[in-house]
Amino acid sequence: MKYEEYNAFRKEFFVKASQISDSKSIEYTISNEDKFYNFKHVAERLGISAKQALIVYVLKHIDAICNDAKTGKTHSDETTYQRCLDVMNYMVLYAAMEKDNPNANNIEPSRDSSSKDISASKNGSEPGQWNDLKRNT
């Protein structure tokens, strides 16, 4: 793809991503004025931060994109292009969340004092309580 074609593609991609963001926003925020309401609400329900909730949504798309890169196949009606649009929109939301509250990573969700510390990690990349989760078989 030549630069001119790429630039046209990128411009169209950003326009489409903005349209999707605007159209989905009302639904996901349940008509709440807070742009981050969905992530805050999910975070509170799960005992995680709003940023962590947002990243869960991103990783769902990233996993599907990785599957496409590895196998060349998609297994749903959502295309890789659509997933890329969604990932871009989530990254804009994450950046806006960071701008709105740069210390949000330091704020732990409310929970009783007997809960495990979510900042402790066995491998340095995930909160400690995630490493302790086991799947029921």
MODELLER restraints for C-alpha pairs under 7 A, 6 or more apart:
rsr = mdl.restraints
at = mdl.atoms
rsr.add(forms.Gaussian(group=physical.xy_distance, feature=features.Distance(at['CA:17:A'], at['CA:85:A']), mean=5.28, stdev=0.5))
rsr.add(forms.Gaussian(group=physical.xy_distance, feature=features.Distance(at['CA:17:A'], at['CA:89:A']), mean=6.45, stdev=0.5))
rsr.add(forms.Gaussian(group=physical.xy_distance, feature=features.Distance(at['CA:21:A'], at['CA:89:A']), mean=6.44, stdev=0.5))
rsr.add(forms.Gaussian(group=physical.xy_distance, feature=features.Distance(at['CA:28:A'], at['CA:38:A']), mean=5.97, stdev=0.5))
rsr.add(forms.Gaussian(group=physical.xy_distance, feature=features.Distance(at['CA:29:A'], at['CA:35:A']), mean=6.54, stdev=0.5))
rsr.add(forms.Gaussian(group=physical.xy_distance, feature=features.Distance(at['CA:29:A'], at['CA:37:A']), mean=5.42, stdev=0.5))
rsr.add(forms.Gaussian(group=physical.xy_distance, feature=features.Distance(at['CA:29:A'], at['CA:38:A']), mean=5.14, stdev=0.5))
rsr.add(forms.Gaussian(group=physical.xy_distance, feature=features.Distance(at['CA:39:A'], at['CA:50:A']), mean=4.86, stdev=0.5))
rsr.add(forms.Gaussian(group=physical.xy_distance, feature=features.Distance(at['CA:39:A'], at['CA:53:A']), mean=5.56, stdev=0.5))
rsr.add(forms.Gaussian(group=physical.xy_distance, feature=features.Distance(at['CA:39:A'], at['CA:54:A']), mean=5.87, stdev=0.5))
rsr.add(forms.Gaussian(group=physical.xy_distance, feature=features.Distance(at['CA:40:A'], at['CA:50:A']), mean=4.75, stdev=0.5))
rsr.add(forms.Gaussian(group=physical.xy_distance, feature=features.Distance(at['CA:42:A'], at['CA:53:A']), mean=6.51, stdev=0.5))
rsr.add(forms.Gaussian(group=physical.xy_distance, feature=features.Distance(at['CA:43:A'], at['CA:49:A']), mean=5.25, stdev=0.5))
rsr.add(forms.Gaussian(group=physical.xy_distance, feature=features.Distance(at['CA:43:A'], at['CA:50:A']), mean=5.10, stdev=0.5))
rsr.add(forms.Gaussian(group=physical.xy_distance, feature=features.Distance(at['CA:43:A'], at['CA:53:A']), mean=5.53, stdev=0.5))
rsr.add(forms.Gaussian(group=physical.xy_distance, feature=features.Distance(at['CA:44:A'], at['CA:109:A']), mean=6.54, stdev=0.5))
rsr.add(forms.Gaussian(group=physical.xy_distance, feature=features.Distance(at['CA:47:A'], at['CA:109:A']), mean=5.68, stdev=0.5))
rsr.add(forms.Gaussian(group=physical.xy_distance, feature=features.Distance(at['CA:47:A'], at['CA:111:A']), mean=6.98, stdev=0.5))
rsr.add(forms.Gaussian(group=physical.xy_distance, feature=features.Distance(at['CA:48:A'], at['CA:109:A']), mean=5.77, stdev=0.5))
rsr.add(forms.Gaussian(group=physical.xy_distance, feature=features.Distance(at['CA:49:A'], at['CA:108:A']), mean=6.44, stdev=0.5))
rsr.add(forms.Gaussian(group=physical.xy_distance, feature=features.Distance(at['CA:49:A'], at['CA:109:A']), mean=5.89, stdev=0.5))
rsr.add(forms.Gaussian(group=physical.xy_distance, feature=features.Distance(at['CA:51:A'], at['CA:94:A']), mean=6.89, stdev=0.5))
rsr.add(forms.Gaussian(group=physical.xy_distance, feature=features.Distance(at['CA:58:A'], at['CA:87:A']), mean=5.78, stdev=0.5))
rsr.add(forms.Gaussian(group=physical.xy_distance, feature=features.Distance(at['CA:58:A'], at['CA:90:A']), mean=6.55, stdev=0.5))
rsr.add(forms.Gaussian(group=physical.xy_distance, feature=features.Distance(at['CA:61:A'], at['CA:83:A']), mean=5.68, stdev=0.5))
rsr.add(forms.Gaussian(group=physical.xy_distance, feature=features.Distance(at['CA:61:A'], at['CA:87:A']), mean=6.75, stdev=0.5))
rsr.add(forms.Gaussian(group=physical.xy_distance, feature=features.Distance(at['CA:65:A'], at['CA:80:A']), mean=6.13, stdev=0.5))
rsr.add(forms.Gaussian(group=physical.xy_distance, feature=features.Distance(at['CA:68:A'], at['CA:74:A']), mean=5.86, stdev=0.5))
rsr.add(forms.Gaussian(group=physical.xy_distance, feature=features.Distance(at['CA:116:A'], at['CA:129:A']), mean=6.41, stdev=0.5))
rsr.add(forms.Gaussian(group=physical.xy_distance, feature=features.Distance(at['CA:118:A'], at['CA:127:A']), mean=4.94, stdev=0.5))
rsr.add(forms.Gaussian(group=physical.xy_distance, feature=features.Distance(at['CA:118:A'], at['CA:128:A']), mean=5.49, stdev=0.5))
rsr.add(forms.Gaussian(group=physical.xy_distance, feature=features.Distance(at['CA:118:A'], at['CA:129:A']), mean=5.55, stdev=0.5))
rsr.add(forms.Gaussian(group=physical.xy_distance, feature=features.Distance(at['CA:119:A'], at['CA:127:A']), mean=5.08, stdev=0.5))
rsr.add(forms.Gaussian(group=physical.xy_distance, feature=features.Distance(at['CA:119:A'], at['CA:128:A']), mean=6.34, stdev=0.5))
rsr.add(forms.Gaussian(group=physical.xy_distance, feature=features.Distance(at['CA:120:A'], at['CA:127:A']), mean=5.64, stdev=0.5))
rsr.add(forms.Gaussian(group=physical.xy_distance, feature=features.Distance(at['CA:120:A'], at['CA:128:A']), mean=4.65, stdev=0.5))
rsr.add(forms.Gaussian(group=physical.xy_distance, feature=features.Distance(at['CA:121:A'], at['CA:127:A']), mean=4.93, stdev=0.5))
rsr.add(forms.Gaussian(group=physical.xy_distance, feature=features.Distance(at['CA:121:A'], at['CA:128:A']), mean=3.98, stdev=0.5))
rsr.add(forms.Gaussian(group=physical.xy_distance, feature=features.Distance(at['CA:122:A'], at['CA:128:A']), mean=6.09, stdev=0.5))
